[in-house]
Amino acid sequence: MIRPAHSARLAAGFIISAALALFALSGCKKKDSSCDLSPNVNVADDIVFLQRGLFHTFNLLLKANLDSMIMKNGYGTIDQASISYNHTIRKFEIRYNSKTCADSTCRNGIIIVKLSGDFFTPGTFGAVSFQNYSEDYRGFTGKDSLVNQGMAAGGLLSYASFINNLVVTKDSSNSTYWNSGFVYHIPPPVKDLPGNVSAFTISGSGNGISSGTYHFSFQITNSLVNDLSCPWIRQGVMDVSVPDVDITSGTVEYVNRDTCNNRVTYNFDGNVYYWWINLKKLKP
């Protein structure tokens, strides 16, 4: 038989436990993403992954045009990529055969780049297309349109990139849809002194739908530093917007100014993730 005092204590304990449970549930309901940040991490991963591939492609194109042997003989190798160049039609073919590159990314397939003129001449257009191309087994379908915009403020050579409706297939049911506009700001005289080209900056913005079906947009607020001697972005900040979830904004930050590593930091409403840009960690 349960005594009244003991019964009262049990009832009080039940009431307190129920109140705590309701408080916890109300906290999660008020800010669901504080319990589950997967929407934000999914979007941030997709942005970092897509940028990595696009920036790598531009880096290869820049390096190829600075490589005197490739430009003279029409072939060469840069970071596991076999590169051929047809002088007559100004066509580059960048070919991978399931090779792991310096940035720990496994690449396979072909990237075709056709230029309308000399890469370093203002007004030159470039058409980039991905042909059965993949990075870490995720396929790229779409095109990148490049244009040499000439010298901008500060005497930097500006090369713009415009992408509409790029699709990156993660698996049979998940894909990322991507639009972006970037500007690569390259220090002169890049063509005459190729050995002096080390780092340059990238500005721009983009939007799309992540592989988790979340709409997103981003803006580079502190220019990204792309160091040709380092396979990863060295520094810079992006503001990220994910409007359809509880935590709608945050930042993606590269903070590797004095080191060359694959670290990146996500910050959504004080929830900080210290991440690595590799297949095991970056799973958009």
C-alpha positions in Angstrom: 0.0 0.0 0.0 1.3 3.5 -1.0 1.3 5.9 1.9 -0.3 9.4 1.3 3.0 11.2 1.9 4.9 9.0 -0.5 2.0 9.3 -3.1 2.3 13.1 -2.8 6.0 13.0 -3.4 5.5 10.8 -6.5 2.8 13.2 -7.8 5.1 16.2 -7.2 8.0 14.5 -8.9 5.8 13.6 -11.9 4.6 17.2 -12.2 8.2 18.6 -12.1 9.3 16.0 -14.7 6.4 16.8 -16.9 7.1 20.6 -16.6 10.8 20.1 -17.5 9.8 18.0 -20.5 7.4 20.6 -21.7 10.0 23.3 -21.2 12.5 21.3 -23.3 10.0 20.7 -26.0 9.0 24.3 -26.1 12.6 25.3 -26.4 13.1 23.1 -29.4 9.9 24.3 -30.9 10.9 27.9 -30.5 14.3 27.3 -32.2 14.2 23.9 -33.8 17.5 24.4 -35.5 19.2 24.7 -32.1 18.3 21.0 -31.7 19.0 20.1 -35.3 21.4 22.2 -37.4 21.4 19.8 -40.3 19.7 22.3 -42.7 22.4 24.9 -42.1 25.2 22.4 -42.2 23.8 20.8 -45.4 23.6 24.2 -47.1 27.1 25.3 -45.9 28.6 21.9 -47.0 27.0 22.3 -50.5 28.4 25.8 -50.9 31.9 24.9 -49.9 31.9 21.8 -52.0 30.6 23.6 -55.1 33.0 26.4 -54.7 35.9 24.1 -54.3 35.3 22.5 -57.7 34.7 25.8 -59.5 37.7 27.5 -58.0 39.9 24.5 -58.8 38.8 24.6 -62.4 39.7 28.2 -62.7 43.0 27.6 -61.0 43.9 24.9 -63.5 42.9 27.2 -66.5 45.1 30.0 -65.1 48.0 27.7 -64.4 47.7 26.1 -67.9 47.8 29.6 -69.6 50.9 30.4 -67.5 52.6 27.2 -68.3 55.0 27.9 -71.2 55.4 24.2 -72.1 51.7 23.6 -72.4 51.2 26.7 -74.4 54.1 25.8 -76.7 53.8 22.0 -77.1 50.0 21.6 -76.5 50.1 19.2 -73.6 51.2 18.8 -70.0 50.2 17.7 -66.5 49.1 19.9 -63.6 47.9 18.4 -60.2 47.0 14.9 -61.6 45.2 16.5 -64.6 46.3 15.7 -68.1 45.9 18.9 -70.1 45.9 19.3 -73.9 45.7 22.5 -75.8 44.7 23.1 -79.4 46.3 26.4 -80.5 44.2 26.7 -83.6 40.8 26.8 -81.9 42.1 27.8 -78.4 40.6 24.7 -76.8 41.8 23.2 -73.5 40.9 19.6 -72.6 41.4 18.8 -68.9 41.2 15.1 -68.3 41.1 13.2 -65.0 41.2 9.4 -64.5 39.9 8.9 -60.9 42.9 10.8 -59.5 43.2 12.1 -56.0 44.4 15.7 -56.2 46.3 17.9 -53.8 43.1 19.0 -52.1 42.2 15.4 -51.3 39.5 15.3 -53.9 39.0 12.4 -56.2 38.3 13.7 -59.7 37.2 11.9 -62.9 36.1 12.9 -66.3 36.8 15.8 -68.7 36.5 19.6 -68.5 36.5 21.4 -71.8 37.4 25.1 -72.1 37.1 27.1 -75.3 38.5 30.7 -75.4 37.6 33.3 -78.0 41.1 34.9 -77.7 44.2 35.1 -75.6 43.3 34.3 -71.9 44.9 37.5 -70.7 43.4 39.9 -73.3 40.5 42.0 -72.2 37.2 41.0 -73.8 38.2 37.3 -74.2 35.3 34.9 -73.5 35.6 31.4 -72.2 33.1 28.6 -72.3 33.6 25.8 -69.7 31.7 22.6 -69.9 31.8 19.5 -67.8 31.7 16.1 -69.6 31.0 13.1 -67.4 32.9 15.0 -64.8 32.8 14.2 -61.0 34.4 15.1 -57.8 34.3 12.5 -55.0 31.8 10.7 -57.2 29.3 13.6 -57.4 28.6 14.5 -61.0 28.7 18.0 -62.5 26.2 18.9 -65.2 26.3 22.4 -66.6 28.5 25.3 -67.9 30.6 28.2 -66.6 30.8 31.3 -68.8 34.0 33.3 -68.3 34.9 36.8 -69.5 38.1 38.8 -69.1 36.8 42.2 -67.9 40.2 43.9 -68.1 41.8 46.0 -65.4 39.7 47.1 -62.5 40.3 49.4 -59.6 43.8 48.9 -58.2 45.2 47.7 -61.4 43.9 44.1 -60.9 42.9 41.9 -63.8 39.3 40.9 -63.4 38.0 37.6 -64.7 34.3 37.1 -64.2 32.4 33.8 -64.0 28.7 33.4 -64.6 26.9 30.1 -63.9 23.2 29.4 -64.4 21.5 26.1 -63.4 24.5 24.0 -62.7 23.5 20.6 -61.2 25.7 18.5 -59.0 24.3 15.0 -58.4 25.0 13.5 -55.0 23.2 10.2 -55.6 20.1 8.9 -57.4 17.7 11.1 -55.4 19.7 14.1 -54.2 21.1 17.0 -56.2 22.3 20.6 -55.6 21.1 23.3 -58.0 23.4 26.2 -58.3 23.7 29.8 -59.7 26.6 32.2 -59.1 28.5 35.2 -60.2 32.2 35.4 -59.2 35.0 37.8 -60.0 38.6 36.6 -59.8 40.9 39.6 -59.1 44.4 38.7 -60.4 47.4 40.9 -59.7 49.4 42.1 -62.8 51.6 41.6 -64.7 50.4 38.0 -64.5 51.5 37.0 -68.0 54.9 38.6 -68.0 55.9 37.4 -64.6 54.0 34.1 -64.0 56.3 33.1 -61.1 55.1 36.1 -59.2 51.4 35.0 -59.2 50.7 33.3 -55.9 47.5 34.6 -54.3 44.5 36.4 -55.7 41.1 37.3 -54.4 37.5 36.2 -55.3 34.3 38.2 -54.8 30.7 37.5 -55.7 27.5 35.7 -54.6 25.2 32.9 -55.5 22.0 31.0 -54.7 20.3 27.7 -55.3 18.7 24.6 -53.7 20.8 22.4 -51.5 21.0 18.6 -51.8 18.7 18.6 -48.7 16.1 20.7 -50.7 16.8 23.9 -48.7 16.7 27.2 -50.6 19.8 29.3 -50.0 21.8 32.3 -51.0 25.3 33.6 -50.1 27.4 36.7 -50.4 31.2 36.9 -50.1 31.6 39.7 -47.6 35.4 39.4 -47.0 37.1 38.5 -50.2 38.2 34.9 -50.4 42.0 34.5 -50.8 42.8 31.8 -53.4 46.5 30.9 -53.0 47.9 28.9 -56.0 50.5 27.4 -53.7 47.8 26.0 -51.4 45.0 23.7 -52.6 42.4 25.3 -50.3 41.0 28.8 -49.8 43.2 30.5 -47.3 40.9 33.2 -45.8 37.6 35.0 -46.3 34.0 35.1 -45.1 30.6 34.4 -46.7 27.2 35.4 -45.3 24.7 32.6 -45.8 20.9 32.8 -45.9 18.6 29.8 -45.5 15.2 31.4 -45.3 13.0 28.4 -44.8 14.5 27.2 -41.5 14.4 28.5 -37.9 18.0 29.8 -38.0 17.9 31.7 -41.3 21.4 33.2 -41.4 25.0 32.5 -40.6 28.6 32.6 -41.9 31.1 30.3 -43.6 34.6 31.4 -42.7 38.1 30.4 -43.9 40.6 31.4 -41.2 43.8 29.9 -42.5 45.7 33.1 -43.1 49.1 31.8 -41.8 48.7 28.2 -42.6 47.7 26.0 -45.5 45.0 23.5 -44.4 41.5 22.4 -45.2 39.7 23.9 -42.2 36.5 25.9 -42.5 34.2 27.2 -39.8 30.4 27.5 -39.8 28.6 29.8 -37.4 24.8 29.8 -37.2 23.4 31.8 -34.3 26.4 31.0 -32.1 26.4 27.3 -33.0 30.0 26.8 -34.3 31.2 23.9 -36.4 35.0 23.5 -37.0 35.0 21.5 -40.2 37.4 19.9 -42.7 37.0 20.0 -46.4 37.4 16.4 -47.3 35.2 13.5 -48.3 34.9 12.0 -44.8 33.6 15.3 -43.2 32.1 17.3 -46.1 29.0 15.3 -47.0 26.4 17.7 -48.5 
